[in-house]
Amino acid sequence: MRRVVIVGALGLLAAGCGGGGTTAPGGNQPNLSGQVFLSKSVTEDGKPRQLVDGTRIRLEFTQQGEIRVRAGCNHMSGPVDTSNSRLSADGLAVTDMGCDKPRHEQDTWLTGLLGSKPEWRYDGTTLTLKSGATQIQLATEQPADLEGPTWVADTVVDGNTATTVQAPAWVTFKDGAVEAGNQCNQLGGRYQATPEKVTFREVTTTQAGCPQADEILPLLDGELTYRIDDETLTLTKPSGKGLQLKVGSTDNGLGGKEFVSADGKTQVKFADGKLNATIGCNDMTGSAVVAGGKLVVQNLGRTRKACEPAVMEQEDKLADLLKSFPDIQITGTGLQLRSSLGELALRTR
């Protein structure tokens, strides 16, 4: 369990002053302030440039004249000037996170591009950046709402201290119903939300014994204040204790892909936010997102065919692994899942 002291959102970043803001003086240039964009294509010399599997470029233009950038590894932030159809973001402060070499190299490439003062244009739906022979097109991202996303909780907050827990949980809100789950238990209930508060009621949970995994679910009860900032949801009880949750992504280079084990028996497919897995007898199906480098599978169900005992045992192990929030790594040749329950290597089909 890792403990850190919470600081302001820019506490890890170098301070910056001034900047021309995101509204160009004069003319009819669009105002980018308050908008968030996600990459939909990158080209170099007219040919597609592939981003690292599972990553997208994300640009946020704040109302305070700053730009916040992510490309799969570090967070970059600093003053931005968009006047004269040029995006000027010199000297971005960058966090120092431990990521693999491809993601670090992608960060370096993007930092260099943004430092070159690329040309930009925005037609109301697509933001285009162009520097030399490189062009990035980004689509407007809708801000996260309480309802809709799968939220993944991995941090318990108590006053000014945040604790990253070993066993995350997923939470969904839809039409007044709340569902949540971790690798052992599931929660269900009703909720009412105002713009600032959410009240949980009629909450019930299963009672499997796994104390380490139950640091999060007990907090989803009674009245809590909530705040959504970027893709982070913060829930806080009157006592000051609460949760931080991130939006789980369904677009991590997995959609429409199929993976198979070396012996051809284990098959895993991803499509439309769903996972389907089999070892040759029963089918397992559940919703699936990726958050914080982990595969989060919700409500994993299984058909009830009579199988050979050895196959049933393998199915149980696969189901337990999929429900354990395994670390996920997408490689050039396949997919790797790893948790305390074991690991699984699959190749792209």
Phi, psi and omega in degrees: 000130184251129180249136176225155175267128181290133173238179179298166185302332180253017184297333181270358188248152176292142181287145177229151182233156172071208182108149185278355179081183185253014174242121181286135178291134178071179177065192182238031180295141177295154176265121181270353184304136176080006183252153180234138183230144176239137182296141173239343174199148175225130178230149173227126184054035177079000180249146181300136171255120182280127172281162177302137180310135177083008182238154171219156175274132181234125178241131175237129177254113185276165177291345181267012177080026178244161173242139175240131189231138171221144178220025176113349180225264185280160174263133178242144184204148176169174179297149179224144177234123182249017182290157176059031176061023175238141176260112182250115181221063181287147171066041177297136174279140186232134174290167183239077181263148179278103180236167179289166186301315180301321180289321176299316180295324178293320175301314181298317178300314183291321177300317178297319180295315180293330178285350182272006182056063183294153171290151177219153171211152182221123183258013181101339177230330183233130174260127180244127174249137181222126176222112184060234181267007182257134178225134176240129174249132183231141179259150178297133177261132176285138179298147180294144177239162180300315179272146175114296184288161162270116179269137180243117182263123176226008184224128173258130182251137175221100185067239181261012182245132177246133180243119176280118186273158182283333184240100180291177175216154175253150182220135174230146176239128178202122174051043177083359179250135177246138174231147178207159179196154171230196185288350181243312190238163174231151183235144174218152180177192179244159176213155171233136184233139167250178178298345183234341185228150173230133182243122178266138177213164181052041184275130175231149178224152170289165191236037175295142184275103176206080186306320182298328184275354186250039174276341188258310187303320180299341180280347181271069182203146179074203184262131177227146169279153177220154178216136176247118180233115184061242179246027181243130175253127177247122176250131185225128175279163178304333180287348183097352178271146182187201186226151166244132183231146179247150175290127174280139184261137174261002183239082181231038181074013182258331186306128178079006182260151177235142180230149183218148178286166183299327180274359177080001185275314182272125180232136178228129180236146176236130177198133174055042178074011181243152173244137174232128182225150178205155172243018175111355179234273179280153175259136175248134182221138176197164173288149184215134173225169175240133178211131177059032179077012180241146173274123183246109182253128183247141173050053180290118178252164182217140173292169188239048176284151175278118183240168174299142181308321181295323178291319178300320179295318177295322178297317179300316181295319179295317179298316179298319179296315181296329181273358186268014182056054184292150169297140182238136176226123178262120182253179179291342183244349183178213189221139176234133175241138182212131173213184179295344181272352180141190179218158183219125177248128181231150177254153178294136182272000000 
